[in-house]
Amino acid sequence: MPQKTSLNIEFVSQALLKKGLISKEQYKDILVKGDTQTARLQKYQEAGFSRRFHQVPVLVSPAEVISSFNIEVPGKNGKILTEDAITEAIASSVGMEYRKIDPMKLDLDTVTKHVPRPFALRHMLVPIAETDGTITMAVADPFNVEAIDNLQDTKRIKIKRVLSSKSDIMKIIREFYGFRASVIAAETEIAPASDLGNLEQYFKLRGPHDLEATDQHIINAVEYLMQYAFDQRASDIHIEPKREKSYIRLRVDGVLHYIHTIPKSLHPPIVSRIKMLSRMDIAEKRRPQDGRIKTNFKGKEIELRVSTLPVGFGEKVVIRIFDPDILMQDIDELGLYPREYQLFNAFIRRPNGIILVTGPTGSGKTTTLYSSLRALSSPEVNIVTIEDPIEMVIEEFNQVGVQPALGVTFANILRNILRQDPDIIMVGEIRDRETADNAVQAALTGHLVFSTLHTNDAPTAITRLIDIGIPSFLLSSTLVGVVAQRLVRKICPHCRRERKLTKEEIEHLNIEKKSYSVWYGEGCAECRGTGYRGRAGIFEVMDFTDKIKSTISDKVELSAIYEIAAEDGMINLRHVAIKKMFEGITTYEEVIAMTG
């Protein structure tokens, strides 16, 4: 290891230059601007991060300074030099292992029990693993050996150092130490319940720098948990009571991950806090309840839909997170291929009729519906939605929530909503004959109706409506088209690798193609070792053509609809998924998992 007592911009810049990550001109530019940029970032950080942790001084790292310049890596087609890439180069130059920290794989006790938070902040280090009595310690400065030696002597533990970015370490200290401190304090001081009537509809997430030691610890714990979920791109938070503990899990890219275990005694107050925020009845613990929270994260509003359910060991809570950037997209960003896009765009421009979106729960139907309604929204159009519950409050729409206990059902609202002079109606789901009848009547009287069905594919939607009791001649007069969809996980772009399909896989897919090269994710820090990052939609779009209409009868065979739809050019979900696979968007395994 080079005899270097401190990590500075010149040392890091030289390491980057040797690795070819910056040019000589960029190297000189960094040295000229480095001190000024350091001072600017330090001033900003002192106004934010340091204050969050009771004035513990946190110095700006050279990697942070250099990454803030957004330097393009030479010969990498515009790739920007990130703090992670810089940290990896530093690790290589000093002969240390680089480690990208994955918060989802960390154990709360391991992170927090060995090192006090002030010490972790002062020396910018955090324990990330414990194996056979050895603590793996992520450090931001490879030359701060004294702090590690002191820890080993005082704690009598063996430490293995790995180098991680300062941003990763700060994030773990903030989220894990903050959550643990709240949980420990709450065990001895359970937060008293607040007055439900004093809650405002908008709940402002305060952020770690506003969480004071005098605040109720349960409140802090819930806020740390929400911030952590938002930061990890989670779509759902599950809080599950068990016999002796309660588990907290996050759903990321469609897959659940365990993240925390909390004492069973803290489960009821945490549930009560969430109930208060979502304006539920705190005293009611025997019946399921639904509520919603509106909050903010990184400058944008986020809607949370909360559901409680009595289970064997208490009340389970699921918080669904609705990001407006995901829920409301442009139609051309949904992932439709040209034929499907043109058809669907033609569907939603029709003056009247019924458009159905089908698929199982979690297949992206709400995103498709909301995106379609936003595309049609204008001051000249009256859009009314009937939802159970309202997924996300959108000012441009007139949204009605179903309340069965009060007799406010889909069918009931739909029957009365025509007096509200709507142009476009969105019915959350067609569940019964009465709702289907009213949707058909609305379409017959000149309205464009959007709705959903839980069917596996587009043609089955027709037979489902006939089974519900809609006469075939009314269906022929009102149905415009059907979209069936699924969400497939996308291959992580950072660890994407090529391979050939096996003979068995080719036979299973029943395909004929000259090249059988596909891709998969090898697993890396960016995707938490899963090989996937994000999800993409696959769509089966069926136009309700004259050919199909002529086939429809009360005893129509599903196979006949399939045959005609295929003749009209419909590409089924399996073949759309296969196309995504050969384009390197998803994997063979996802194709099988999502399309059977």
Disulfide bonds with the S-S distance in Angstrom:
none
